Amino acid sequence: MKIISPNYIYTNNTLLSDIAIAYEKKIIKLAPLDELTKEFPNVDIEILEKNSLLMPGLINAHVHIEFSANKTELSYGDFMGWLYSVIENREELIGGCDAGCISKAIENMLISGITTFGAISSHGMDLSACENAKQNVVFFNELIGSQATMADALFTDFLSRLDASKGVKRDGFYPAIAIHSPYSVHPVLIKKALRIVKDENLKLTAHFMESKAERDWLDKSDGDFKEFFVNLLKQKTAVSGSKEFLEYFNGYNTLLTHVVEANEDELQNISNNNHTVIHCPISNRLLGNKTLNIKELNNKNINWVVATDGLSSNYKLDLFEEMKISLFSHGDAPLLDFAKALIDGVTINAAKALGLNTGEIKEGKNTDMIVLDLDGPPNDELAIHLILHRYNVSKVYINGQKEI
């Protein structure tokens, strides 16, 4: 057991001062330092610097780290232009990001205060790096393939990757499943994957309604996706409609990424099934897509969290930057309340969505926490300042271990 004594603690929209923490892998007790030293004598005590703020470690629920080699190879501003550039540069991007490249991206997330991330793994090339990462990792093995003739081969490859991730035996690593999207995964494959999710109680995620091209293709088998599917995959119609796709997930608490083109009925389905929406504002802007209607999500009591997506549609894997972009993108949202909601979206709400015992500084929770060096004593608008000023992350603790 150890004791850490910061000037301030910020968790779940509450600011505490003159409170210390006794911890092991989990948080044992929060109390004034003199009380903890009396109850737990002869324990190592770490007293932090003036104006130190301790808060929960950040949780990046959706990141594609296999594409971390990208800087200038891809085209931005239009979803279809970006997609074609991904296809054109795919081999270079995948081949250009070796174990060192992936590990660097993971290390950069750690330095920015990310103690847990959800890795969307398309090829399994990131498995070793995620196994050896200091962070907690929910490893989403991605299933993709809309052609029925390829279904068996694609599912065999998917099972092989899933089994490999299930072979990782370390604390804080959780195998999981990702269904790429309604337009790219055949219903036969979706149903097979969902049986595994149910039988093995795995976490589940999917991309949903990211672009107008997806909206038009699912609704009418037309629009900008038509040429793509006809020419590249010899498909004339969508394999699923959006309603049909969402119904597959009834009864599964699913993390749905983007959702910027969802209609009223789809949002109601998401609400009824207690799904979570993952908000990736930088990715949406760079790919020429809409801004997520968070006001409508709140009206329907839909849980939402914030994530970076991958470096194929972002310039850094930094949740403080992601929150700042979102803060400025939603000009009609009450500033302080929205800042608080954004921080919840990378801490407590993200932890709940991923089913993890973390995301807040509370007795019994895993000891995942970061220390920020403030410029001075915090005030009632701390949530805004945390997002605006990008304070230095000087210490990072994961499952009770000091990693930075």
N, C-alpha and C positions, 0 to 999 in steps of 0.2 A: 504494500500500500504506500501511496505518496499523497502529499498535500500540495496544492497549488493555490497561491493567493494573489489574484489580480486586483487592480483598483476597481474594476467594474466587470459585471457580467451582463450580457444581453442575450435573452432567449425568449422566444414566443411573445415578442412585442413587450417584454418587461425588462427594465433596467434595474439591476441590483448593484449596490455598492457595499464595500467592506464585508464581503462574503467570500469565504474560501471553499475549496472543494477537496474532499478526500476521495481518492479513486484508486481502483485497480483497472481491470479490463472494463468494468462498469463503474459508474459514479456511485459511491457509497453514501456520501452525505454532503449537503451544503449547509454551512453554518459559519459564524464568525470564527476567525483564526484561533483565538484563545480557547474557544469551546472545542474545536477540533483537536488542538494540541493536548488538551486535558484528556479527551476521550481516546485519542490515539497517540500515546507518547512514543518517543524514539522512532518517529517516522520522518523520512526525508521531506523537507519543506522547501518549495520553490517560491520565493517572493518576487513578483514581477515588478518591472519598472513603473515609474510614475506615468499616469494616463494610459495604462495598459487596459485593453478591453478583451475579455474572453467571450467567445460566442460559439455556437455549434459549427462544426465543419460543414463546408458546402457540399451539396449533392448535385451532380450533373447527370440527370437521368437519361440523357440520350446523346451519345457521341459516337461517330464513325472514325475510329483512330487508324484504320487501315489506309485511309486516304490522306494521311498527314503529310505527304510529300508535296501536296499542291501549294503553290503560291501564285503563279501567274499563268499556269497552263490552261485554266478553265475560263469559259466565257460567262460573264455576269449580266444581269439586267433583264433576262427573259428566260423563263423556265425551259422551253424547248431548246433554245440555243445552248443553255447550260447542259442539258441532257445529252445533246449531240456531242458537245465537247467532252463530256465524261466518257462517252463511248469511244470517241476518237483517241483519247489519251489514256484510256483505261489501263492498258498494259504498262505504259510508262509510269503511271501513278502507282499502281500496285507494285510493280517491280522496283520502283524508286524508293519505296518506303520499307526498308529492311527492319530487322529487330531493333537496331539502334535508333532509327527514325521514330518507330512506335514508342520505344522507351522514353525518348526525349519528350514526346507529346505528353506522355503520362507524367513525367517529372515536372513539366511546365504546369500541368493541372495541380500537382501537389504544391508547388511553390505559390500558386494563386489561391490556395486554401481549400481546394477540392479534395475531400477525404473519402468520397464515395462516387463512383460513376457507373452508368449503365452503358456498356460497350456493345454496339450493334455490329456483330461480326459476320461479314458476308462470306469470308473464305477460310476463317480459322487461323489466318496468318498472325493475328494479334494474341493468340491464346497464351503462348509462352510469356510474352511481356506482361499480360494481365495476371497470369499466375504468379509472377515475381513482383508485381506492383505492391507498393506499400499500402495503397488504398484498398478499401472494400470495393469489390467489383461484382455487379450483376451482369453476367456474360450472356447476352442475347444472341443465340445462334439464329441467323436469319435464313428464312425459307423463301425462295423466289423461283418462279417458273410458271408461265401461263399456258404452255403448250401441253396438251394431254399426252402426246406421243413421247414426251420427255419426262413425264411425271415420275415414273419408277426410278429412273437414273438420278433425277434431282433429289428425290426423297432419300435415296440410298446415301448420297453425298451428305445431305443434311443430317441424317442419323449418325453418320460417321463423325461429323463435327460435334454434334451434341454429345455423343458418347465420350469423345476426347475431353470435352469440358467437364463432364461428370467425373472424369478420372482425376481432376484436380482436387486435392485434399488439403485445404488450408482454411483457417478461420477467415471469414470475410469474403469468400468467393462463392458465388451462387449461380449455377447454370440456369439458363432461362431460354425462352423462345421468342423470336420475332417473326411475324408474318409481314413480308415487305409492304404490300399495298393491295387494294381491291383489284387493280388493273393488271397486276403482275404475278398473281398467285392463283393457280387453278383451284376451284372449290374442292376437288378430290384431295389435294395436298393440304388445304386448310383443315379439312375435317380430320385427316390423319394426325396432323400436328396437335389439334385441340384435344384429341383423345390422350395424347401424351401429357399435355398440360394438366388435364383433369386427373389422370392416374397418378402423376408424380408431383402434383401441386406446385407447378413451376410458374414463375412470373411470365407475363405475356405483354407484348407490345406490337404495334403496327403503325405504319404511316397511313394517314387518312385525309383526303380532301386537301391536298397541298396546293393545287393549281387549278386554273380554269380549264386547262387541257384535260385534267382528270375529271372535272365536273362534266364536261361535254361528252367525253368518251363513255363514262359510266351511264349517263342519262340517255344519250342518243347514238352511241358508237360513231361519233362524228367529232369534228373539231381538229385541233392541232395534233392530237395523238393519232388520228386516222392514218395519215401517211406513214408515221412511225411504225405502227403495228402491221399495216398492209405490206410495206416494203421489207421490213426487217424480220417480222415474225409470221408473215402470211396469215394474219388474223383480220377478219372483217368486222367482228363484233366483240364487245367486251365479254370477258369470262364471267363477270359478276356485275350486278347492279349495286349501287351503294346501300340500298335497303337490305338486300340479300346478304351483302357482306357483313353489315353490322349485326344482323340477326344471328350469324354464326357465333358471335361473341356474347350473346345473351347468357347471363349466369357466370361470366368470367370478368373479373375486375381487370380491365385492359388499359394500358397506357397508349393513348392515341396521339400521334405526333402531327402537329401543324393545324389541321382542322379549320383552315381559314376560309374554305369554300363550303362548309357544311350548311345545310338548310335547316329550317325550323324543326321538321320531323326528325332529322338526324340528331340534332342537338337534344331533342327530348328523349330519344333513345339512349344517348350517351348519359343523360341525367338519370333516367330510369334504371340503368344498369350500373350506376356508380363507377363509370369509367373515369379516367383522368386524362385531361388534355395537356400535352407538352407544348409549351410556347417557345418558339425559336425565332425571335424577332430579326436578328441579323441575317439568318439564312433566308427568311421570307423576303426581306428587302433585296438582298443580292440576287435572288432568283426571280425577281419581278412579280412576286405574289402579294396577296392582300396582307393587311395587318389583322391579327387575330382580334375578334370582337369579344374582349374580356368582359365588357359590361353585360353582354348577353349570357356569357357563361355564368357570371355571378347571379343574374336574374333567375337562371335555371338551377342554381345550386350545384354547378359542375365544378369539381375540384380541378385546379390547373397548377402546373409547376413550370419552372423555367429551365431551359437547357441550351447548350451551345450548338447542337448538331455537330457535323465534322468540319475539318479544314477544307473539304471540297466546297463548302458553302459558308465559310467564315474565315476570319483572318487571325483569330486567336481562340484558345479554349479557356476563356476567362469569364466566370459567372458575374463578377462585378461589372465587367464591360457589358455583358448581355443585359443585366438589370438596368444599367444606365441607358442603353439604347431603347429598351422598353419604356422606361420612365418618360423619355422624351417623345416616344411614338404615340402615347395615349394622352393627348392634350386635354381631353375632357374628364380625365380621372382625377379625383381629389388627391393632391400631391402626397401628403403625408400618409394617408390611408393606403394609397397604392404602393408607396415605397415599402411600407410594412408588409403588404401582401406579397410583393416581389421577394423580400427576404424570406418570408414563410415558404415561398415557392422554390427556394433552393435549400431549405432546411427541413422544418417539421412536416410540411405537406409532401415534399418529395420523399421523405422517409416513409410516410404512411402509404404513398402510392406504390413504393417498392417493397413494402412489407418488412421494413428493417427497424430494429430497435435502436434508433439513433435520431438525430435531427433536432434535439433540444438538450439543454443542460438541466438534467433532472435526475433525481435518485432512481437508480435501476436502469437508466439508459446507458448504452455503450459510450465509453469515453472517447468520442470523436469530437475534437474541439480545436479551435484556432485562436491565436492571440494577435490582435491588431494594435499597432502603436498609434494612438490618437495624438492630435496636436495639442489638445487641452481637454478639460472636463467636458463630458457629453451633456447635451440638453435634450429637451423633449422632441426635437427633430432629428434625433440620432439616426433613424432609419434613412432619412434623406441624405445625411452627410456620409454615411457608410457607402452609399451608392455613388455619390458625386465625387468623392475625394480619393477613393482608391488607396486607403491607408496601407502601410506596409504590413504584410503578414510575416511576423517575426518567429512564430512558433506554430507547429502543427502536431497534434496528438491523434493517433488512430488506435482504437481499441486499447487505450491506456499506455501506448508506447510513443515516446517523443521521436518524431520522424524528421523534424526540422528544429 
